[in-house]
Amino acid sequence: KTILAALALSLVAAPALAATVVNNDSEVRTLIVTEGSSKSELAVGAGESVDFCPSGCFVTMPNGDREALTGSETIEIKGGQARIR
C-alpha cells in the first residue's frame, strides 16, 4: 500500500508538460494546432500566455511556418514573428 500511495502521489505532484505560447504583440495572433487528426485554431490575445499541446503536436505559426512540438517548448510571438525557445 505504501508503494502504491507513493507512486500515486508522485504522479499527481509531477508537473504537467505542455507547450506555452506568449504573445508579446499588441494584437491577437492565431496559431493552427494539429494534434493527431484534430486541427484547431488557437487565438492568443495581446500580452497573453497560453499552455497547449500537452502530448506533442504540429503548430502552424502566424507567418505560415510549421513546427513539430513535443510539449515542452515556449513559443514567443513578437512583431508577428514566432520563435521557439
N, C-alpha and C positions, 0 to 999 in steps of 0.2 A: 504494500500500500504506500509506503514512504517513497519508493522509487517512482511509482505512478504519479503521486502527488507532485514530486519534484519535476518530473517531465511535463506535466500539465502546466505547472507554474512557469517553467522556462518557455513554453510555447506562448503563453499569454504575455510574458514580460519581454519577449523578443520584439524588436522594433519591426514594424511592417515596412517593407521596401516598396517604394513607389517612385516613379519619376516625378519631378517637380518642374513646372514652368512658371517663370517670373516675368511679368510684362512690365518693363520699365518705360514703356511708351505712354503717351498721353491719350491714346485711343485704344479701343478694343482690337485685339488680334485674335484670329481664328486658326486653330490647328485642326488637321484631319487626323483622327486616331483610328488605326485599324488593329483590332485585337481578334485574332482568329479570322472568322468570316464576317465579323461585325465591324462596320465603319460608322464613325460618328464625328460630329463637329464639336470641338471644344473651344468655346468663346472665353477669352481671358480678358477681363476688364483692365483698364488703365491702373497701374500700380498693384495689381492683384497677383497673388501667388496661388497656384492650384496643384494639388497632388493628383496624379493619374497613372495609369499603366502599371498596376502592381505586379504583373507577372510577365512583362515583356510585350512589346507591340511595335508597330511601324507608325511613324508620325510624319505627316507632310507639313512642312514649315510654311509660314506666311509667304515666303518667296518661291515656294514650289519644290524646294529640296526635300528629299525623303530619306529618313534615317531609321535604322532599327535600334530600339531601346531595350535594355534588359530590365529596367525598372529601378535603377539606382542613379540615374543621371539627373542633372539640373539643366534646363534649357533657359537661357536668358534672352529676352527679346528687347532690343534697343534699336531705335531708328529703323524699325521694320525688318531688321535682320535678326536671325536666331543663331545663338552659339550654344553648343553643348559643352558642359563642364563636367 
